[in-house]
Amino acid sequence: MAARSISLFKPARNCYRKARAHRASLLVDGEAYFSAFAQAALRATRSIVILGWDFHSKTRLHEPARETHGPGVPDLVGDFLNFLAERTPRLQIFVLTWEAPRGFGRGREARAGTPGGWQPHGRVTVHYDSNCPLGGALHQKIVVIDGKLAFCGGTDLTLRRWDTPEHTWADPERTNVGDSESYRPIHDVMLAVDSGAARALQILASNRWQVATGRKLPLVHAESDPWPASLTVMFSDVEVALARTVPDCAGRNAVKEVEALYLDMIAAAQRYIYIENQYFTAKGLGEALAARLADPHGPEVVVVSRLDSSGWLEAPTMEALRTVLLRQLQDSDPYGRFSAWYPDSPGQPGCEVHSKLMIVDDEWLRVGSANFANRSMGLDTECDLVIEAGGNPGKRVAIAAARNTLLAEHLGVGLHEVREALTLTRSVGAAVRALSNRSAARTLRRFEHLDEPAVAVLALARGIADPDRPPLSGVRRVVERVEVESLGAEAVLRES
């Protein structure tokens, strides 16, 4: 494929800004991220900023527990941050997490500083972001350390996020404090960036803090280097774009860079589009994929998502919307270039996919908080990072290596087997098909037997679970429409 001389990134249209990262690395699964975060935080001298959909002080980091940093380093993230603040007098720590509606989500912690909640150190400031539209959430997952290193992706510092690439069923290490049983295996990814890209995320985080609190964060520039010594550098001197979703709220204009950059990446694809995502429901993005599949010269599209969801509203509604989109893409695929897969382990439920990742043509690697869902395009507050190879052979090899690592993990095979299958088939989808029955421990299975969703469930999904804009009075309108369109709607709503 010919080298690309023109960047896809267009600030103020499909990204907030673009910046250089001297170093960048993909962190696959919670073990890698929690370890890198702990090591970097221990090097912090001035500032640690944490933005998240959720934060739980009882989250186990695992890394300090191995005593790699000497005795006395706490394992629980709340104790760990207090330890850092006590140990380093100039260090300030800021935590901004979404103020979820009462009763929302299982396992959320009582507010910090209240009885039963985490008691933060005097130089640890915790704020709950309520500056979101009705039905929307602060969904960004960002950590910035000393303005010089930043993490961004799909993992919050909260419960049920840590796991190893083996995703061993009933791993005792994957057990929350106070629980007797381990939680389900979970797959996720984060991206670590430094230098200009980290500073850009620092500015983004400061601006979000000001929206939530009315005050900007100090923009620090420490002399020390917080990059963990154990974190291998995968990319050197790369262009990185930051793309946001900011909903129309409190007089602020909507920002839809996440969606614009998704659409531009889909349009630019020549050979393949590889997607990993917790959800697969976005109508506009689905239409763009359908158009590329209908093109005789378009790319192949390979999707990895989780088989089932949890929650009284999420499970039926998001799975129904996914079914609609999968069937649409199957019907739009005359050349057989589309396939969708889910992790499976014989005799037990497969790993939960929580990642939000897209890789295109070995040219772009995208990692962020935005789900492939309608709400991430316009309702929730999101941030994605995209690395662009610019046609550079070394950077393209690094992006391909990241894709191969992900495929090897999902399929339960070695990297050499993935490379061999890709060489033989010259197709990501065909390679997955060839390797999908090689491992006895875990593999990928195709989505099949897609039954037609109930009208009532689809109406709930489109109007309440996965809208792309604030619903306003739409909840009542959806309920009324459901009651008219389906005799079973009343029962569905009552069960919800």
VEXMARKE-62982 format. One record per residue (C-alpha): x, y, z. Coordinates in pm, 1 decimal. Layout:
BEGIN
{u: X; v: Y; w: Z}
...
This chain:
BEGIN
{u: 0.0; v: 0.0; w: 0.0}
{u: 132.0; v: 344.8; w: -89.9}
{u: 265.0; v: 564.3; w: 189.9}
{u: 25.6; v: 832.2; w: 316.0}
{u: 169.2; v: 1181.5; w: 295.4}
{u: -138.9; v: 1371.3; w: 415.8}
{u: -249.8; v: 1341.8; w: 776.0}
{u: -605.6; v: 1238.1; w: 851.7}
{u: -612.6; v: 1468.3; w: 1155.3}
{u: -794.9; v: 1798.8; w: 1111.6}
{u: -806.4; v: 2003.5; w: 1435.3}
{u: -1141.6; v: 2173.3; w: 1502.6}
{u: -1311.0; v: 1921.0; w: 1273.4}
{u: -1222.1; v: 1564.7; w: 1369.8}
{u: -990.0; v: 1624.4; w: 1666.9}
{u: -932.2; v: 1865.7; w: 1953.2}
{u: -564.3; v: 1896.0; w: 1869.9}
{u: -274.1; v: 1686.2; w: 1749.9}
{u: 55.8; v: 1652.3; w: 1931.2}
{u: 375.9; v: 1452.4; w: 1921.3}
{u: 453.6; v: 1177.0; w: 2166.4}
{u: 820.1; v: 1095.7; w: 2210.5}
{u: 711.0; v: 762.4; w: 2360.5}
{u: 383.3; v: 570.1; w: 2345.7}
{u: 277.9; v: 219.2; w: 2442.8}
{u: -37.6; v: 11.1; w: 2425.3}
{u: -125.9; v: -142.9; w: 2761.0}
{u: -330.4; v: -460.1; w: 2716.4}
{u: -549.2; v: -560.2; w: 3012.4}
{u: -570.9; v: -430.7; w: 3365.7}
{u: -256.1; v: -594.1; w: 3500.6}
{u: -37.3; v: -397.6; w: 3259.5}
{u: -220.9; v: -69.2; w: 3316.4}
{u: -248.5; v: -87.5; w: 3695.3}
{u: 121.1; v: -177.4; w: 3718.6}
{u: 227.0; v: 109.8; w: 3491.0}
{u: 0.8; v: 353.5; w: 3677.0}
{u: 139.1; v: 251.2; w: 4017.1}
{u: 500.9; v: 274.0; w: 3902.8}
{u: 447.3; v: 613.1; w: 3739.8}
{u: 251.5; v: 751.1; w: 4036.5}
{u: 536.5; v: 654.5; w: 4268.9}
{u: 760.4; v: 880.7; w: 4055.2}
{u: 518.9; v: 1176.4; w: 4068.1}
{u: 654.2; v: 1493.2; w: 4229.7}
{u: 395.5; v: 1763.2; w: 4157.6}
{u: 59.0; v: 1643.4; w: 4028.2}
{u: -160.2; v: 1341.1; w: 3960.2}
{u: -492.0; v: 1406.8; w: 3784.7}
{u: -751.8; v: 1128.9; w: 3750.7}
{u: -1070.8; v: 1157.8; w: 3544.0}
{u: -1310.4; v: 866.1; w: 3535.8}
{u: -1659.1; v: 730.1; w: 3492.8}
{u: -1603.0; v: 568.0; w: 3831.2}
{u: -1338.6; v: 562.0; w: 4102.7}
{u: -1331.5; v: 321.4; w: 4395.4}
{u: -1077.8; v: 355.5; w: 4676.3}
{u: -1086.4; v: -20.9; w: 4745.1}
{u: -953.3; v: -105.8; w: 4398.8}
{u: -656.6; v: -341.3; w: 4424.3}
{u: -352.3; v: -230.8; w: 4226.3}
{u: -164.2; v: -560.9; w: 4276.8}
{u: 169.5; v: -400.3; w: 4184.4}
{u: 257.1; v: -251.3; w: 4526.8}
{u: 154.1; v: -578.1; w: 4691.6}
{u: 449.8; v: -746.0; w: 4522.1}
{u: 680.6; v: -524.0; w: 4729.1}
{u: 875.1; v: -419.3; w: 4420.8}
{u: 895.0; v: -70.8; w: 4567.9}
{u: 985.7; v: -159.3; w: 4923.4}
{u: 766.7; v: -225.5; w: 5226.8}
{u: 479.4; v: -2.6; w: 5323.3}
{u: 341.2; v: 78.9; w: 4978.6}
{u: -37.3; v: 17.2; w: 5000.8}
{u: -218.3; v: -203.4; w: 4754.7}
{u: -560.2; v: -29.4; w: 4757.0}
{u: -572.1; v: 276.6; w: 4534.6}
{u: -723.9; v: 506.5; w: 4799.3}
{u: -459.0; v: 418.1; w: 5056.7}
{u: -198.0; v: 437.3; w: 4781.8}
{u: -289.8; v: 795.6; w: 4686.8}
{u: -295.3; v: 899.9; w: 5052.4}
{u: 47.7; v: 739.3; w: 5094.2}
{u: 183.7; v: 936.0; w: 4798.9}
{u: 43.7; v: 1264.3; w: 4928.4}
{u: 190.3; v: 1203.3; w: 5274.0}
{u: 528.4; v: 1099.1; w: 5136.4}
{u: 572.6; v: 1381.2; w: 4882.7}
{u: 492.7; v: 1724.8; w: 5034.5}
{u: 463.2; v: 1915.8; w: 4703.1}
{u: 240.7; v: 1655.3; w: 4539.6}
{u: -123.7; v: 1742.2; w: 4473.2}
{u: -372.9; v: 1479.2; w: 4362.7}
{u: -703.7; v: 1552.5; w: 4190.7}
{u: -980.1; v: 1296.1; w: 4129.3}
{u: -1282.5; v: 1383.0; w: 3915.5}
{u: -1547.8; v: 1115.4; w: 3877.2}
{u: -1900.8; v: 1113.3; w: 3744.1}
{u: -2176.3; v: 1188.9; w: 3991.7}
{u: -2399.2; v: 900.1; w: 3895.2}
{u: -2772.7; v: 909.5; w: 3971.3}
{u: -2865.1; v: 753.3; w: 4301.7}
{u: -2896.2; v: 378.5; w: 4270.9}
{u: -2705.8; v: 368.9; w: 3940.7}
{u: -2455.0; v: 91.2; w: 3892.7}
{u: -2355.2; v: -187.1; w: 4125.6}
{u: -2064.9; v: -149.1; w: 4361.8}
{u: -2030.4; v: 229.3; w: 4356.3}
{u: -1870.0; v: 372.0; w: 4666.4}
{u: -2011.2; v: 625.0; w: 4912.2}
{u: -1889.5; v: 979.1; w: 4850.0}
{u: -1536.8; v: 1052.4; w: 4965.5}
{u: -1524.0; v: 1226.1; w: 5301.5}
{u: -1861.8; v: 1091.8; w: 5416.0}
{u: -1919.0; v: 815.0; w: 5670.9}
{u: -1852.1; v: 486.6; w: 5495.7}
{u: -1663.2; v: 656.8; w: 5212.6}
{u: -1294.8; v: 701.4; w: 5144.2}
{u: -1119.4; v: 957.8; w: 5366.0}
{u: -868.8; v: 1131.8; w: 5136.1}
{u: -553.6; v: 1310.6; w: 5249.1}
{u: -565.8; v: 1689.2; w: 5274.3}
{u: -379.1; v: 1727.5; w: 4944.6}
{u: -608.0; v: 1482.2; w: 4763.3}
{u: -906.6; v: 1666.9; w: 4615.4}
{u: -1207.4; v: 1462.7; w: 4505.5}
{u: -1495.4; v: 1611.6; w: 4307.3}
{u: -1807.9; v: 1453.1; w: 4162.5}
{u: -1893.3; v: 1583.0; w: 3816.0}
{u: -2263.5; v: 1662.1; w: 3783.8}
{u: -2216.5; v: 1886.7; w: 3481.3}
{u: -2362.4; v: 1637.5; w: 3234.8}
{u: -2693.1; v: 1645.9; w: 3047.7}
{u: -2988.2; v: 1431.4; w: 3148.5}
{u: -2894.7; v: 1071.5; w: 3077.7}
{u: -2531.7; v: 1157.0; w: 3000.9}
{u: -2213.3; v: 1070.7; w: 3190.2}
{u: -1852.9; v: 1175.9; w: 3230.9}
{u: -1707.5; v: 871.4; w: 3058.1}
{u: -1345.4; v: 977.6; w: 3001.1}
{u: -1075.5; v: 760.1; w: 3157.7}
{u: -763.1; v: 976.4; w: 3183.0}
{u: -468.2; v: 993.6; w: 3421.3}
{u: -200.5; v: 1264.5; w: 3387.5}
{u: 115.7; v: 1252.1; w: 3597.7}
{u: 331.8; v: 1564.6; w: 3637.5}
{u: 210.5; v: 1686.8; w: 3299.6}
{u: 465.0; v: 1455.5; w: 3136.3}
{u: 297.1; v: 1115.2; w: 3117.4}
{u: -68.3; v: 1036.1; w: 3051.6}
{u: -287.8; v: 729.7; w: 3022.2}
{u: -612.7; v: 723.2; w: 2823.2}
{u: -843.6; v: 439.5; w: 2727.0}
{u: -1122.2; v: 219.9; w: 2857.9}
{u: -1013.7; v: 137.9; w: 3214.3}
{u: -1128.3; v: 322.6; w: 3525.6}
{u: -949.4; v: 288.7; w: 3857.9}
{u: -1240.7; v: 96.7; w: 3999.7}
{u: -1360.7; v: -252.8; w: 4084.0}
{u: -1382.5; v: -539.3; w: 3832.1}
{u: -1123.0; v: -395.4; w: 3593.2}
{u: -799.1; v: -582.3; w: 3673.5}
{u: -712.4; v: -899.6; w: 3484.3}
{u: -421.6; v: -1074.4; w: 3314.5}
{u: -400.6; v: -1160.3; w: 2943.3}
{u: -463.5; v: -1525.5; w: 3030.8}
{u: -815.5; v: -1438.2; w: 3157.0}
{u: -813.9; v: -1748.8; w: 3372.2}
{u: -1158.0; v: -1839.9; w: 3496.9}
{u: -1204.9; v: -1798.9; w: 3875.6}
{u: -858.1; v: -1644.3; w: 3917.9}
{u: -836.0; v: -1570.3; w: 4294.4}
{u: -631.0; v: -1258.1; w: 4219.3}
{u: -935.4; v: -1121.2; w: 4037.8}
{u: -1133.4; v: -1078.0; w: 4359.7}
{u: -1255.0; v: -749.1; w: 4503.4}
{u: -1195.2; v: -661.3; w: 4867.5}
{u: -1474.8; v: -810.8; w: 5077.3}
{u: -1586.1; v: -1057.8; w: 4808.5}
{u: -1548.4; v: -1433.2; w: 4831.8}
{u: -1564.5; v: -1509.0; w: 4459.0}
{u: -1367.4; v: -1371.0; w: 4167.3}
{u: -1539.2; v: -1155.6; w: 3906.8}
{u: -1563.7; v: -1242.8; w: 3540.0}
{u: -1252.5; v: -1216.1; w: 3317.9}
{u: -1230.1; v: -876.8; w: 3148.1}
{u: -1028.2; v: -749.4; w: 2852.2}
{u: -941.6; v: -382.0; w: 2810.6}
{u: -674.4; v: -152.0; w: 2667.8}
{u: -511.9; v: 179.9; w: 2756.1}
{u: -259.2; v: 397.7; w: 2576.0}
{u: 36.3; v: 561.0; w: 2752.2}
{u: 180.0; v: 876.7; w: 2593.4}
{u: 436.1; v: 1134.0; w: 2701.7}
{u: 569.0; v: 1480.1; w: 2603.0}
{u: 334.0; v: 1687.1; w: 2383.6}
{u: 49.7; v: 1434.6; w: 2385.6}
{u: 60.2; v: 1417.5; w: 2766.2}
{u: 54.0; v: 1796.5; w: 2790.8}
{u: -246.9; v: 1807.6; w: 2558.9}
{u: -430.1; v: 1562.8; w: 2786.3}
{u: -328.3; v: 1774.1; w: 3085.6}
{u: -496.2; v: 2077.3; w: 2925.4}
{u: -805.0; v: 1872.3; w: 2841.4}
{u: -827.6; v: 1744.5; w: 3199.4}
{u: -780.8; v: 2095.6; w: 3340.8}
{u: -1058.3; v: 2229.4; w: 3120.9}
{u: -1292.9; v: 1950.3; w: 3229.2}
{u: -1208.4; v: 2017.9; w: 3592.7}
{u: -1302.8; v: 2382.1; w: 3538.9}
{u: -1635.4; v: 2282.4; w: 3382.1}
{u: -1710.3; v: 2062.4; w: 3683.0}
{u: -1580.1; v: 2287.4; w: 3961.5}
{u: -1541.0; v: 2639.4; w: 3822.3}
{u: -1164.7; v: 2627.5; w: 3882.6}
{u: -880.1; v: 2530.3; w: 3650.9}
{u: -611.6; v: 2290.0; w: 3759.1}
{u: -248.8; v: 2405.9; w: 3779.6}
{u: -55.4; v: 2308.0; w: 3467.2}
{u: 265.7; v: 2169.0; w: 3612.1}
{u: 585.5; v: 2074.9; w: 3431.5}
{u: 803.0; v: 1867.4; w: 3662.8}
{u: 1168.9; v: 1795.7; w: 3595.5}
{u: 1148.1; v: 1425.5; w: 3673.3}
{u: 1043.5; v: 1158.6; w: 3422.1}
{u: 752.6; v: 944.7; w: 3547.5}
{u: 768.1; v: 694.3; w: 3259.4}
{u: 793.0; v: 349.6; w: 3427.3}
{u: 1126.1; v: 179.1; w: 3372.7}
{u: 947.3; v: -152.0; w: 3309.7}
{u: 715.1; v: -12.5; w: 3040.7}
{u: 847.9; v: -104.0; w: 2697.3}
{u: 825.3; v: 176.9; w: 2442.2}
{u: 623.4; v: 54.5; w: 2143.0}
{u: 610.1; v: 378.8; w: 1944.0}
{u: 871.2; v: 655.8; w: 1919.9}
{u: 808.8; v: 1007.3; w: 1793.2}
{u: 451.2; v: 958.5; w: 1672.8}
{u: 170.4; v: 1198.2; w: 1585.7}
{u: -125.6; v: 1161.2; w: 1820.9}
{u: -471.5; v: 1314.3; w: 1783.9}
{u: -710.0; v: 1380.0; w: 2073.0}
{u: -1077.0; v: 1350.3; w: 1980.0}
{u: -1364.1; v: 1442.5; w: 2213.3}
{u: -1734.5; v: 1407.4; w: 2252.7}
{u: -1878.7; v: 1694.1; w: 2455.7}
{u: -2259.7; v: 1709.6; w: 2470.5}
{u: -2462.4; v: 2025.9; w: 2435.4}
{u: -2510.2; v: 2124.2; w: 2799.7}
{u: -2525.5; v: 2440.5; w: 3013.6}
{u: -2470.1; v: 2671.1; w: 2719.8}
{u: -2173.5; v: 2479.3; w: 2577.2}
{u: -2180.6; v: 2385.6; w: 2210.4}
{u: -2166.5; v: 2016.9; w: 2130.6}
{u: -1832.7; v: 1870.5; w: 2017.6}
{u: -1848.1; v: 1556.0; w: 1801.2}
{u: -1484.9; v: 1496.1; w: 1711.5}
{u: -1505.4; v: 1131.2; w: 1819.5}
{u: -1771.9; v: 1057.7; w: 1560.4}
{u: -1605.8; v: 1266.6; w: 1288.5}
{u: -1273.3; v: 1088.8; w: 1330.3}
{u: -1444.1; v: 748.7; w: 1334.0}
{u: -1614.8; v: 831.8; w: 1005.2}
{u: -1291.2; v: 960.1; w: 851.1}
{u: -1100.8; v: 647.2; w: 954.4}
{u: -1371.3; v: 424.2; w: 806.8}
{u: -1371.0; v: 624.8; w: 483.7}
{u: -990.0; v: 614.7; w: 456.7}
{u: -955.9; v: 237.6; w: 511.3}
{u: -815.8; v: 47.1; w: 215.2}
{u: -741.0; v: -303.9; w: 344.9}
{u: -897.5; v: -370.6; w: 682.3}
{u: -1078.7; v: -224.7; w: 982.9}
{u: -1031.3; v: -410.3; w: 1311.0}
{u: -1266.6; v: -310.4; w: 1593.0}
{u: -1275.8; v: -413.0; w: 1957.9}
{u: -1556.8; v: -262.1; w: 2159.2}
{u: -1781.3; v: -325.1; w: 2454.6}
{u: -2081.1; v: -223.5; w: 2243.0}
{u: -2158.4; v: -230.3; w: 1872.2}
{u: -2470.1; v: -22.1; w: 1824.3}
{u: -2381.8; v: 315.4; w: 1666.7}
{u: -2624.5; v: 377.4; w: 1381.3}
{u: -2423.6; v: 638.9; w: 1191.0}
{u: -2098.0; v: 445.6; w: 1213.9}
{u: -2279.4; v: 129.6; w: 1111.1}
{u: -2411.6; v: 299.7; w: 798.8}
{u: -2057.4; v: 409.4; w: 712.9}
{u: -1929.2; v: 52.9; w: 752.2}
{u: -2216.4; v: -78.3; w: 538.7}
{u: -2123.8; v: 161.0; w: 260.3}
{u: -1762.2; v: 42.0; w: 263.2}
{u: -1869.2; v: -322.5; w: 260.4}
{u: -2090.4; v: -256.5; w: -41.8}
{u: -1793.0; v: -103.3; w: -225.0}
{u: -1624.3; v: -374.1; w: -439.5}
{u: -1286.4; v: -221.1; w: -349.3}
{u: -1362.8; v: -157.1; w: 15.7}
{u: -1185.1; v: -299.6; w: 322.4}
{u: -1270.7; v: -605.1; w: 526.5}
{u: -1428.2; v: -534.6; w: 865.3}
{u: -1355.0; v: -753.7; w: 1167.7}
{u: -1534.7; v: -687.2; w: 1497.4}
{u: -1468.4; v: -834.4; w: 1842.4}
{u: -1729.5; v: -759.7; w: 2108.1}
{u: -1869.9; v: -927.1; w: 2416.7}
{u: -2146.0; v: -1183.6; w: 2383.4}
{u: -2371.9; v: -1067.3; w: 2664.7}
{u: -2426.0; v: -758.1; w: 2875.5}
{u: -2533.3; v: -717.3; w: 3236.1}
{u: -2789.3; v: -494.1; w: 3403.4}
{u: -3165.9; v: -479.5; w: 3390.3}
{u: -3170.5; v: -221.1; w: 3110.3}
{u: -2836.7; v: -272.7; w: 2938.5}
{u: -2859.8; v: -645.4; w: 2870.7}
{u: -3178.0; v: -657.3; w: 2661.0}
{u: -3148.8; v: -316.1; w: 2497.5}
{u: -2783.5; v: -299.2; w: 2391.2}
{u: -2790.4; v: -658.1; w: 2270.1}
{u: -3101.7; v: -580.0; w: 2064.2}
{u: -2935.8; v: -279.5; w: 1898.4}
{u: -2622.3; v: -484.4; w: 1832.0}
{u: -2833.2; v: -750.5; w: 1662.7}
{u: -2989.8; v: -488.6; w: 1437.0}
{u: -2649.8; v: -352.2; w: 1335.3}
{u: -2491.4; v: -694.0; w: 1282.6}
{u: -2778.9; v: -802.4; w: 1060.9}
{u: -2756.6; v: -476.7; w: 865.8}
{u: -2385.6; v: -530.2; w: 798.8}
{u: -2435.2; v: -893.3; w: 705.1}
{u: -2700.2; v: -785.5; w: 453.9}
{u: -2464.0; v: -516.6; w: 318.0}
{u: -2176.0; v: -757.4; w: 261.4}
{u: -2201.5; v: -903.4; w: -90.8}
{u: -1826.0; v: -974.5; w: -104.1}
{u: -1799.3; v: -1163.4; w: 226.3}
{u: -1566.3; v: -916.3; w: 396.3}
{u: -1751.6; v: -875.3; w: 729.0}
{u: -1719.8; v: -1091.8; w: 1037.5}
{u: -1810.0; v: -1033.9; w: 1404.0}
{u: -1675.1; v: -1240.3; w: 1690.8}
{u: -1696.5; v: -1283.8; w: 2067.3}
{u: -1457.2; v: -1447.9; w: 2318.1}
{u: -1553.1; v: -1797.6; w: 2424.4}
{u: -1408.0; v: -2045.6; w: 2672.1}
{u: -1530.7; v: -2406.7; w: 2649.2}
{u: -1748.2; v: -2494.4; w: 2945.3}
{u: -1761.3; v: -2143.8; w: 3090.2}
{u: -1862.3; v: -1789.6; w: 2991.0}
{u: -1611.8; v: -1604.4; w: 2775.7}
{u: -1412.0; v: -1298.6; w: 2867.4}
{u: -1595.3; v: -965.3; w: 2885.2}
{u: -1470.7; v: -723.0; w: 2618.9}
{u: -1450.3; v: -372.3; w: 2765.9}
{u: -1197.2; v: -221.8; w: 2523.2}
{u: -1266.9; v: 67.4; w: 2285.5}
{u: -1016.5; v: 17.9; w: 2004.7}
{u: -991.7; v: 48.0; w: 1628.6}
{u: -695.7; v: -35.1; w: 1404.1}
{u: -703.6; v: 53.1; w: 1034.6}
{u: -458.5; v: -61.4; w: 765.3}
{u: -159.6; v: -71.1; w: 1007.6}
{u: -180.7; v: 308.8; w: 969.3}
{u: -399.2; v: 418.2; w: 1262.3}
{u: -427.9; v: 283.1; w: 1615.7}
{u: -719.6; v: 425.5; w: 1811.6}
{u: -773.1; v: 378.2; w: 2187.3}
{u: -1010.5; v: 569.3; w: 2409.8}
{u: -1321.4; v: 583.7; w: 2622.3}
{u: -1578.5; v: 606.8; w: 2342.3}
{u: -1787.8; v: 299.0; w: 2284.3}
{u: -1906.3; v: 208.8; w: 1936.0}
{u: -2245.3; v: 328.4; w: 2055.3}
{u: -2481.6; v: 616.1; w: 1986.8}
{u: -2444.3; v: 772.9; w: 2330.7}
{u: -2065.3; v: 799.8; w: 2290.8}
{u: -2118.1; v: 1002.9; w: 1972.8}
{u: -2317.9; v: 1281.6; w: 2135.6}
{u: -2443.2; v: 1224.7; w: 2490.2}
{u: -2151.1; v: 1111.8; w: 2707.2}
{u: -1828.0; v: 1307.0; w: 2756.6}
{u: -1550.0; v: 1108.4; w: 2587.5}
{u: -1184.4; v: 1121.6; w: 2483.0}
{u: -1001.9; v: 902.7; w: 2230.3}
{u: -637.0; v: 899.9; w: 2122.4}
{u: -528.9; v: 800.6; w: 1771.0}
{u: -172.9; v: 725.3; w: 1666.3}
{u: -97.0; v: 786.6; w: 1297.9}
{u: 192.7; v: 607.5; w: 1128.0}
{u: 214.2; v: 857.0; w: 842.4}
{u: 325.5; v: 575.7; w: 613.9}
{u: 640.3; v: 518.1; w: 821.0}
{u: 734.5; v: 147.0; w: 786.3}
{u: 859.5; v: 110.4; w: 1143.3}
{u: 547.9; v: 263.8; w: 1293.0}
{u: 324.7; v: 53.6; w: 1070.6}
{u: 504.7; v: -259.7; w: 1188.1}
{u: 444.4; v: -152.7; w: 1548.9}
{u: 71.6; v: -103.3; w: 1486.5}
{u: 48.8; v: -443.2; w: 1313.6}
{u: 230.1; v: -600.3; w: 1609.5}
{u: -26.5; v: -449.4; w: 1847.5}
{u: -309.3; v: -599.3; w: 1640.3}
{u: -139.0; v: -939.4; w: 1634.0}
{u: -93.8; v: -933.1; w: 2012.1}
{u: -464.5; v: -870.9; w: 2058.8}
{u: -563.0; v: -1148.3; w: 1818.0}
{u: -325.1; v: -1396.2; w: 1982.2}
{u: -476.1; v: -1322.5; w: 2322.3}
{u: -835.6; v: -1360.7; w: 2204.3}
{u: -765.0; v: -1679.3; w: 2010.9}
{u: -545.4; v: -1840.0; w: 2275.7}
{u: -258.1; v: -1898.4; w: 2030.9}
{u: 99.2; v: -1781.0; w: 1990.8}
{u: 207.5; v: -1470.4; w: 1803.9}
{u: 391.0; v: -1683.0; w: 1548.3}
{u: 64.5; v: -1861.5; w: 1465.7}
{u: -112.9; v: -1529.5; w: 1407.9}
{u: 167.4; v: -1402.9; w: 1183.5}
{u: 171.5; v: -1729.0; w: 990.0}
{u: -206.9; v: -1726.2; w: 937.6}
{u: -199.1; v: -1364.5; w: 820.6}
{u: 80.9; v: -1442.4; w: 576.6}
{u: -107.5; v: -1740.4; w: 434.8}
{u: -451.8; v: -1580.4; w: 411.8}
{u: -357.7; v: -1212.0; w: 361.4}
{u: -678.2; v: -1133.7; w: 552.4}
{u: -750.5; v: -1056.4; w: 917.0}
{u: -1093.3; v: -1219.0; w: 904.1}
{u: -966.1; v: -1530.5; w: 727.6}
{u: -680.5; v: -1560.7; w: 976.3}
{u: -926.8; v: -1546.0; w: 1266.9}
{u: -1140.9; v: -1814.9; w: 1103.4}
{u: -837.3; v: -2036.5; w: 1051.3}
{u: -721.5; v: -1999.8; w: 1412.0}
{u: -1055.2; v: -2002.4; w: 1591.1}
{u: -1043.6; v: -2375.5; w: 1673.3}
{u: -673.9; v: -2409.9; w: 1760.2}
{u: -693.3; v: -2347.2; w: 2136.1}
{u: -864.7; v: -2561.2; w: 2397.9}
{u: -861.7; v: -2282.7; w: 2657.8}
{u: -1021.8; v: -1987.3; w: 2479.8}
{u: -1103.3; v: -1869.5; w: 2131.1}
{u: -1328.9; v: -1643.1; w: 1923.0}
{u: -1672.5; v: -1750.9; w: 1798.4}
{u: -1880.5; v: -1584.4; w: 1530.2}
{u: -2204.5; v: -1411.2; w: 1618.5}
{u: -2479.2; v: -1632.3; w: 1478.2}
{u: -2850.4; v: -1699.2; w: 1531.1}
{u: -2940.9; v: -1331.2; w: 1544.3}
{u: -3308.6; v: -1334.1; w: 1635.1}
{u: -3530.2; v: -1035.8; w: 1553.9}
{u: -3548.9; v: -811.9; w: 1864.1}
{u: -3884.7; v: -719.9; w: 2011.8}
{u: -4026.1; v: -383.3; w: 1908.2}
{u: -4068.2; v: -281.4; w: 2271.7}
{u: -3704.5; v: -351.7; w: 2354.7}
{u: -3580.6; v: -162.2; w: 2048.8}
{u: -3787.3; v: 140.2; w: 2142.0}
{u: -3645.4; v: 139.1; w: 2493.8}
{u: -3295.0; v: 98.3; w: 2356.1}
{u: -3314.2; v: 384.1; w: 2108.2}
{u: -3487.4; v: 627.1; w: 2339.0}
{u: -3336.9; v: 552.7; w: 2679.6}
{u: -3040.2; v: 313.9; w: 2685.0}
{u: -2846.2; v: 438.0; w: 2382.1}
{u: -2959.4; v: 779.8; w: 2256.4}
{u: -2713.8; v: 1014.0; w: 2086.7}
{u: -2850.1; v: 1328.2; w: 2254.8}
{u: -3010.2; v: 1428.1; w: 2585.1}
{u: -3354.8; v: 1266.8; w: 2600.7}
{u: -3528.0; v: 1567.3; w: 2763.9}
{u: -3888.7; v: 1451.8; w: 2778.3}
{u: -3808.9; v: 1168.2; w: 2542.4}
{u: -3836.7; v: 901.6; w: 2809.9}
{u: -4209.7; v: 958.0; w: 2840.2}
{u: -4251.0; v: 972.1; w: 2462.4}
{u: -4064.9; v: 643.4; w: 2419.8}
{u: -4278.7; v: 472.1; w: 2680.0}
{u: -4594.4; v: 598.5; w: 2510.8}
{u: -4473.0; v: 477.6; w: 2170.8}
{u: -4378.6; v: 138.3; w: 2310.1}
{u: -4723.9; v: 95.8; w: 2463.4}
{u: -4884.5; v: 168.9; w: 2131.3}
{u: -4653.3; v: -47.6; w: 1921.8}
{u: -4634.8; v: -357.6; w: 2135.9}
{u: -4878.9; v: -535.2; w: 2361.4}
{u: -4585.3; v: -672.2; w: 2556.0}
{u: -4436.8; v: -332.6; w: 2632.9}
{u: -4608.3; v: -291.5; w: 2967.2}
{u: -4458.3; v: -617.6; w: 3088.4}
{u: -4112.5; v: -522.2; w: 2961.5}
{u: -4122.1; v: -189.5; w: 3140.4}
{u: -4254.2; v: -345.1; w: 3458.7}
{u: -3974.3; v: -602.0; w: 3462.1}
{u: -3722.4; v: -322.9; w: 3405.1}
